[in-house]
């Protein structure tokens, strides 16, 4: 490989949320963190070089984008997903969750329902409830180790709860589904039938395994809002930049107006530089990263089969976040969390933060060097003693 993903980089003492805030969050200070979704790999060297060039200039004034930035974003999604987006259809925001809050305020009112599919990325719950909208859930169905959509329940919940918006996670965090085209079409047909606005969070779209293929939801619906960012793909979350695709000009105008009302304007200067550089130069890096992550999945699968047969891997089709089914251990969530935190000294994401449907599960971030992952699984093996 051209790029070295085995190198371990010390992140302690960098004000890393993942590594430096264990005690502040009630965890032992010697805990090994594999929870929050950032990677233990440095950004691509080409991006680092472009950031160093930008930093050397020494002036970080208000910064906007021109055609070179837009073309880098456009070309990435055209080449990798056969999805066409125009420059004027890109709305830049400092992050997807920020964008979701603005979208909710722009297109719904307090009496409206917003539907999500738990177990799902927990800020979806917060951003709906914090904005005083009605939270409606369409739980995914777990069948033989794979999660499926309950389409009948989805449509019924929309009808019964005055649902005006669907916040979709694609690929899905934490269950790792890369949704098939026919699944997307069924969802879209229902949403169009009931005039439900689709907001598709596709931040994990660049992480897909095997023969699975990610389809941008905008291919099915020109009115859908597509939320993208380079943050997960290139480990740039702290630079705060995302690109929201909105083909419908009236929807786009309303969202831009809502963002303006929040008082936010230009994005982080270095974030814009990093985003452009990543989409221009990062393709081979991402390809090799996906190979490395696939090998990490294999390592986890084989370790669990040999050492922790009661912990089942929900086979991921995408993302670098694995969903571990610990229900055969017959522990309460509190007991499971306590053993993992205080005995294994591992910081994972407890399943129930993704909704009550996550009872008995844990999410583990495998975007780390193999030696780090090996150490984590060795620690997790204390569950074999249960």
C-alpha positions, -999 to +999 in steps of 0.1 A: +000+000+000+011+035-007-004+048+025+004+035+060-027+028+081-008+007+107+011+037+122-001+045+157-002+082+164-005+095+200-036+116+202-035+123+240-029+158+250-044+173+218-078+182+233-092+152+214-128+146+224-122+109+218-091+106+239-088+136+264-122+138+280-127+105+296-129+117+332-151+146+323-175+121+308-174+098+338-150+072+324-118+058+338-088+078+326-070+046+314-099+036+291-093+028+254-117+049+233-134+034+203-166+054+205-170+087+187-169+085+149-136+100+141-106+080+128-071+074+143-056+080+109-041+113+098-058+130+068-043+122+034-007+136+030-018+156+000-044+174+022-019+180+049+004+196+024-023+219+011-032+228+047+004+236+054+006+258+024-026+276+035-013+280+070+021+294+058+002+322+041-006+334+076-039+353+069-071+336+078-097+362+069-133+357+057-132+331+029-156+321+002-154+295-025-151+297-063-154+273-091-123+252-081-140+242-048-174+235-064-158+215-092-139+194-068-171+185-049-191+180-082-165+158-097-162+136-066-199+127-066-201+124-104-172+100-106-179+079-075-217+078-075-227+089-110-246+117-093-248+151-110-249+182-088-245+218-100-226+245-083-257+265-074-272+235-058-245+233-031-253+249+003-222+250+026-227+245+063-203+239+092-217+204+098-246+181+090-262+183+124-262+221+122-278+218+088-304+194+101-314+219+127-318+246+101-337+223+078-361+214+105-368+250+113-371+260+076-395+233+065-416+222+096-435+237+124-440+226+160-471+205+153-454+185+125-440+150+129-405+140+118-398+103+113-366+085+119-355+048+119-339+036+151-316+023+162-300+054+146-275+081+150-285+097+183-283+134+173-314+128+151-334+124+183-319+155+199-322+179+169-359+170+165-368+173+201-347+203+208-365+221+181-399+211+196-410+189+167-429+156+172-405+127+171-419+097+152-401+064+150-402+036+124-379+010+141-358-012+118-365-049+120-335-072+128-339-105+110-312-132+109-285-106+116-297-081+090-317-050+095-347-043+072-373-015+069-408-020+080-425-002+051-461-008+063-453+007+097-434+036+079-464+046+059-489+041+088-468+063+111-467+090+085-504+090+081-512+089+118-487+115+130-488+144+105-453+136+094-438+162+071-402+152+071-381+120+070-345+121+082-328+092+066-295+077+075-278+063+044-255+043+048-270+036+082-252+043+115-250+022+136-264-010+118-242-007+087-268-011+060-261+002+025-296+004+013-305-013-020-322+007-048-355-011-044-356-002-007-349+035-015-376+034-042-402+021-017-393+048+008-395+074-018-428+063-032-443+065+002-429+099+009-440+113-024-475+098-019-478+117+014-458+149+006-430+141+030-397+159+026-368+135+025-335+146+042-309+120+036-277+121+057-251+104+035-220+113+055-208+077+054-213+072+016-176+067+008-174+036+031-190+006+013-178-030+014-179-058-011-205-057-039-227-032-021-234+001-039-244+033-024-271+053-043-275+090-036-312+095-027-313+125-050-313+101-079-349+092-070-362+125-059-352+160-071-369+175-040-348+155-015-321+173+005-288+154+005-264+160+033-227+153+026-194+161+042-157+152+038-154+149+076-159+111+080-142+102+048-110+121+053-110+126+092-117+163+089-145+168+114-128+194+135-124+217+104-162+220+102-174+219+066-203+201+049-220+204+015-258+201+014-272+194-021-306+209-029-318+208-065-352+225-058-345+262-060-373+272-037-363+248-010-327+260-013-338+296-009-357+288+022-328+270+038-303+297+030-326+322+046-329+301+077-291+298+079-288+336+075-312+340+105-289+320+126-261+345+120-238+321+103-220+330+070-186+320+058-171+286+068-138+278+084-110+289+060-088+258+065-119+236+063-127+248+029-091+243+018-090+208+032-124+199+016-112+210-019-079+192-015-095+160-003-119+157-031-092+166-057-064+143-044-080+118-020-095+091-042-066+066-040-062+072-002-099+064+003-097+033-019-068+019+002-085+030+034-116+009+025-094-021+019-078-016+053-112-012+070-125-044+052-095-063+067-104-048+101-139-062+097-125-096+089-102-094+120-132-086+142-154-113+127-127-140+132-118-128+167-155-130+178-160-164+163-129-178+181-130-160+214-164-144+219-190-166+202-218-151+222-211-117+207-224-116+171-213-092+145-240-076+125-223-079+091-216-043+079-223-033+043-207+001+049-194+026+075-164+020+099-188+015+128-196-021+138-228-031+156-222-059+181-251-080+192-244-090+229-279-102+237-268-139+241-248-128+272-282-122+289-270-090+306-289-058+312-276-028+293-264-013+326-245-046+334-230-048+299-219-012+299-204-015+333-183-046+324-170-030+292-162+003+308-148-007+342-135-042+336-125-043+300-115-006+302-131+001+268-151+031+257-177+019+232-210+034+223-238+019+244-266+005+222-294+023+239-281+058+230-293+050+195-328+043+208-344+016+230-341-008+200-303-008+208-308-027+240-281-054+242-259-039+216-226-020+215-211+001+187-174-001+181-153+022+158-128+002+138-111+031+120-079+026+138-046+007+133-048-031+136-028-032+168-052-008+185-081-029+173-064-061+185-058-045+220-094-035+221-107-069+213-084-085+238-099-063+264-134-071+252-127-108+257-135-104+294-171-109+282-162-145+277-161-149+315-197-138+318 
